Amino acid sequence: MQQSALAGLLLILGVCAACAAAPVRPAKPAHDKQSFAEIERGRYLATAGDCAACHTDPGGKPYAGGRPVETPFGMLLAPNLTPDRATGIGAWSDEDFVNALLNGRGAGGTRLYPAMPYTYYTKMSRDDALAIRAYLNTLEPVHNEVKSNQLPFPFNIRLTMAGWDLLFFHAGRFQPVAGKSDEWNRGAYLVEGPGHCGLCHTPKNFLGADETDNVLQGSVLQGWFAPDLTGDPRRGLGSWSADDIIAYLKTGHNRISFATGPMSEVISDSTSRMTDDDLKAIAAYLKDQAAPKESPPAAVSAQNNSMRSGETIYVDNCSACHGPGGKGITHLFPALDDNPIVQSKDATSLIRVTLEGAQNVATQAAPTGPAMPAFYWKLSNAQIADALTYIRNSWGNRASAVSSGQVDDVRSEPTQR
């Protein structure tokens, strides 16, 4: 569909949705915004929601905004959430804030873009939203004017979001599932609500909305592949125990995997600061997610030329750390055999880590973050493709081959080098 036609469709839908919009609900009595318990609960919820990840620019003041948020449609800048009245949310009413968080409508009814995950936050309770507001009110007011909308035409027309919301946004609070434990329901609330895990880990359609038939099955975002979180034993969490999930979220690594890329920030700023009970609840919920019903790909034959070349490259460049059999070293270098991330349906993250290297996140529980060197300067696209094809199809692994063109696509993207 051409962009002009798409814009026209969304504008028409937007006008229809705007005409049908329900009036804003009258404000409820205010909470005690000075209550330490209320403020502390809000701080914890903001941490669980990883709000700082977008709203704190590296080197800037907390929650003062200005951090670029890359989307498939262009760039947005996260707004200022400090209580500055001119450039932050200090002049917003509580109802404005609740409406933004739960309904995707800012002060004055301004439609928000779903890069701000109101499609997930809508499952939060009003009380939790007000607690977050109480916490944000305690921050240092920072005068930092941010023009959030940096999108090109026609995506910079906010009215188009009325059509998008009509198609894809279903407002409503979280409802506990009967027959499930309190722990499971707490985990569901955290994953589906403030944690907004599906924003990264659920595939998106051509309009950037979740593919609801493929929830938590992995997706490419900002040059990384967020892996499958279902119970798939080969490329999901089926081979992880609940304790493995808890260790990963608490420390940044476990007996199978290490956190790098965008997940490093999620762990350092959010999950590592959550309570053990909440991490157990998240693990209970994730361990109950059914694996998709699909056959694994056929393994690439060991006699394949790429496999033979890749084995030599692996022995020369990778085996010193990851071992000749891909076993790695526990809590130092991740194992590559039977590793779900290695076998992901998309090799983007593996390619990026091989090209650019990686630094495992350091947390309070595990302050030493092992690193992997970059190989962009040493190995060609074809050599990296062969090495990854070998790794993805050895020691019991089964995954599609990696091509030199795929490596070149990642190498050609802007990097932090």
C-alpha positions, 0 to 999 in steps of 0.5 A, spaced: 500 500 500 502 506 498 504 511 503 499 516 501 493 511 500 495 509 507 495 516 510 488 517 507 485 510 510 488 512 517 485 519 516 478 517 514 478 512 520 481 517 525 475 522 523 470 516 525 474 514 531 474 521 533 466 522 532 465 516 536 470 517 542 467 517 549 467 523 553 473 523 558 471 520 565 470 525 571 476 525 576 476 521 582 478 523 589 485 524 589 490 520 592 495 522 598 500 524 594 505 526 600 504 518 602 511 515 603 508 508 601 504 511 595 510 514 592 515 508 594 509 504 590 510 509 584 517 508 584 517 501 584 512 501 578 516 506 574 522 501 575 518 495 573 515 499 567 522 501 565 520 508 564 527 511 565 529 507 559 526 511 554 525 518 558 532 519 561 537 521 556 544 518 557 548 523 561 541 527 562 537 528 568 532 523 570 526 522 566 527 529 563 526 526 556 530 527 549 532 520 548 531 518 541 526 512 540 527 509 533 521 506 530 520 503 523 516 509 521 522 514 523 524 517 530 521 520 536 524 523 542 521 521 549 518 527 552 520 530 559 516 527 565 519 531 570 514 536 574 516 542 570 510 546 569 513 549 562 516 543 559 514 537 563 508 534 566 507 539 572 501 542 569 498 536 567 492 534 572 492 527 575 486 525 570 491 527 564 496 523 566 492 517 567 488 518 560 495 518 557 498 512 561 492 508 560 488 510 554 494 513 549 491 520 550 495 526 553 493 533 555 488 536 551 486 529 548 493 529 544 494 522 541 500 518 543 504 514 538 504 506 541 512 507 542 509 509 548 506 502 550 499 505 552 497 498 549 500 495 555 499 500 560 492 500 559 492 493 563 494 497 569 490 499 575 488 507 575 491 506 582 497 504 580 497 509 575 496 515 580 502 512 584 507 513 578 504 520 578 505 521 585 513 518 584 514 523 578 511 529 582 517 528 587 523 528 581 527 535 580 523 539 575 527 540 569 526 545 564 527 541 557 523 542 552 522 536 547 519 536 540 517 529 541 514 528 534 520 527 529 516 522 524 516 524 516 509 525 513 504 522 513 506 519 520 507 525 523 500 527 523 497 525 530 490 524 527 492 518 524 493 515 530 485 515 531 485 510 526 490 506 528 487 505 535 480 504 532 484 498 529 489 495 534 488 498 541 483 495 546 483 499 552 481 495 559 484 493 565 487 487 567 482 481 569 485 475 573 484 469 570 480 464 573 483 457 575 490 460 575 494 462 582 495 468 585 502 468 583 501 466 575 496 472 575 501 477 578 506 475 573 501 476 567 499 483 570 507 484 570 508 481 563 502 484 560 502 491 563 507 495 566 513 490 563 510 491 556 514 485 554 510 484 548 512 490 545 519 487 543 518 480 543 511 480 539 512 480 532 509 486 528 504 487 522 506 492 517 502 498 521 507 496 527 501 493 531 502 486 535 501 480 531 496 477 536 496 470 533 504 470 535 504 473 542 511 473 545 514 469 539 520 474 538 521 480 533 526 484 530 527 491 533 532 497 533 537 492 530 536 486 535 532 480 535 528 480 541 527 472 542 522 467 543 519 467 550 514 461 549 515 454 551 518 452 545 524 447 547 528 449 541 528 456 541 524 459 546 524 458 554 522 451 554 529 448 556 529 454 561 527 452 568 523 457 573 530 458 576 533 460 570 529 465 568 529 468 575 537 468 575 537 471 568 532 477 570 536 478 577 543 478 575 543 478 567 545 471 566 544 464 567 547 457 566 544 458 558 545 465 556 547 472 558 544 479 557 547 483 551 544 489 547 537 492 549 536 487 554 542 489 558 538 496 560 532 492 561 535 488 566 540 493 569 534 499 570 528 494 571 528 487 573 534 486 577 531 491 582 524 488 582 523 483 588 524 476 588 517 474 589 515 478 582 521 475 578 518 468 581 511 470 578 514 472 571 517 466 571 511 462 573 507 466 567 512 465 562 513 458 563 506 457 562 506 460 555 505 454 550 510 453 544 507 455 537 505 448 533 510 448 527 516 443 525 523 445 526 527 446 520 532 441 517 539 441 520 544 444 515 548 438 513 555 437 516 558 436 509 555 443 507 561 447 504 559 453 509 559 448 515 566 445 513 568 452 513 565 455 519 568 449 523 575 452 521 573 459 523 569 457 529 575 453 532 580 458 530 576 464 533 571 462 538 573 455 541 578 458 546 572 461 550 566 457 548 569 450 548 570 445 542 563 442 543 560 449 544 559 448 552 562 455 554 564 456 561 558 457 566 557 464 568 563 466 564 562 465 557 555 462 554 554 455 552 552 455 544 549 448 544 542 447 545 541 454 546 535 457 544 537 464 542 543 461 538 537 457 534 532 463 534 528 464 527 532 470 526 540 471 526 540 478 527 542 479 534 548 473 533 550 477 527 550 484 531 554 481 537 559 477 532 560 484 528 560 489 534 562 484 540 558 484 546 558 486 554 554 482 559 550 487 563 553 488 570 548 488 576 549 488 583 548 481 584 553 479 579 557 485 578 562 482 573 560 483 566 564 478 561 565 481 554 566 478 547 571 482 542 568 484 536 570 481 529 568 486 524 575 488 523 577 480 522 572 476 519 569 477 512 561 477 511 562 470 508 566 468 514 561 470 519 556 467 515 559 460 515 561 461 522 554 462 525 551 457 520 556 452 523 554 454 530 546 454 529 547 447 526 552 443 531 551 440 537 544 438 537 542 445 534 537 446 528 536 453 525 536 456 518 543 458 515 546 465 515 548 468 508 553 473 507 548 478 505 544 478 512 551 479 515 552 485 510 545 488 512 547 488 519 554 491 518 551 496 513 547 499 519 549 505 523 553 502 529 556 505 536 563 504 534 
